[in-house]
Amino acid sequence: MIRLQYFARYREALGSDGEQLDWQDGFATLGALRDHLLARGGAWAVLAERNLMCARNQELCGLDEPLEDGDEVAFFPTVTGG
């Protein structure tokens, strides 16, 4: 099982702060998982943004990060301040 968390405007766009997905062999990397979510269409296109940030098990990572069953994944937009 993969635990997903969506933060900030991603949470607002998707209408959810997270979900759990059954593990699939196709979830080899965080990018593959994101592609699976993008295939849902509609509001999920928000995860295709260039500035998407992500974390695996509370550690910042890239979309090439390998995934394992039981991981926690978070997607969030770049945070800026002034």
C-alpha positions as CSV (number, residue, x, y, z in Angstrom):
1,M,0.0,0.0,0.0
2,I,1.2,3.5,-0.8
3,R,0.0,6.4,1.4
4,L,-0.4,9.7,-0.6
5,Q,-0.6,13.2,0.8
6,Y,-1.5,16.3,-1.2
7,F,-0.6,19.7,0.2
8,A,-1.6,23.4,-0.3
9,R,-3.2,24.1,-3.7
10,Y,-2.9,20.5,-4.8
11,R,-5.1,19.5,-1.9
12,E,-7.6,22.2,-2.9
13,A,-7.6,21.3,-6.6
14,L,-8.0,17.6,-5.8
15,G,-10.5,18.1,-3.0
16,S,-8.6,15.7,-0.8
17,D,-5.6,15.8,1.5
18,G,-4.6,12.2,0.7
19,E,-5.5,8.6,-0.1
20,Q,-4.1,5.1,0.0
21,L,-3.5,3.1,-3.1
22,D,-2.9,-0.7,-3.2
23,W,0.6,-1.5,-4.3
24,Q,1.2,-2.2,-8.0
25,D,4.4,-3.4,-9.6
26,G,4.1,-0.5,-12.0
27,F,4.8,1.9,-9.2
28,A,8.6,1.4,-9.6
29,T,9.3,5.1,-9.2
30,L,7.6,8.2,-7.9
31,G,7.3,9.4,-11.5
32,A,5.4,6.2,-12.5
33,L,3.1,6.7,-9.6
34,R,2.5,10.3,-10.7
35,D,1.8,9.1,-14.2
36,H,-0.8,6.7,-12.8
37,L,-2.5,9.6,-11.0
38,L,-2.3,11.9,-14.1
39,A,-4.1,9.2,-16.1
40,R,-7.2,9.9,-14.0
41,G,-7.6,13.1,-16.0
42,G,-9.4,16.3,-15.0
43,A,-8.1,18.0,-11.9
44,W,-5.3,15.5,-11.6
45,A,-3.5,17.5,-14.3
46,V,-2.3,19.8,-11.5
47,L,0.3,17.2,-10.7
48,A,1.9,17.7,-14.1
49,E,3.3,21.1,-13.1
50,R,7.0,21.7,-13.7
51,N,7.6,23.0,-10.2
52,L,6.0,20.0,-8.5
53,M,7.9,19.0,-5.3
54,C,7.7,15.6,-3.8
55,A,8.9,13.6,-0.8
56,R,9.2,9.9,0.0
57,N,8.9,8.9,3.6
58,Q,9.3,12.6,4.6
59,E,12.5,13.1,2.6
60,L,12.6,15.4,-0.4
61,C,13.3,13.6,-3.6
62,G,12.9,13.6,-7.4
63,L,10.5,11.8,-9.6
64,D,13.2,9.2,-10.3
65,E,13.1,8.0,-6.7
66,P,12.3,4.3,-6.4
67,L,9.2,3.3,-4.4
68,E,8.5,0.3,-2.2
69,D,5.3,-1.1,-0.8
70,G,4.5,0.8,2.4
71,D,6.0,4.1,1.4
72,E,4.4,7.5,2.1
73,V,4.5,10.0,-0.8
74,A,3.7,13.7,-0.6
75,F,3.1,16.1,-3.5
76,F,3.3,19.8,-2.9
77,P,3.9,23.0,-4.9
78,T,7.0,25.1,-4.6
79,V,6.7,27.4,-1.6
80,T,7.8,31.0,-2.1
81,G,7.9,33.8,0.3
82,G,8.8,37.4,0.5
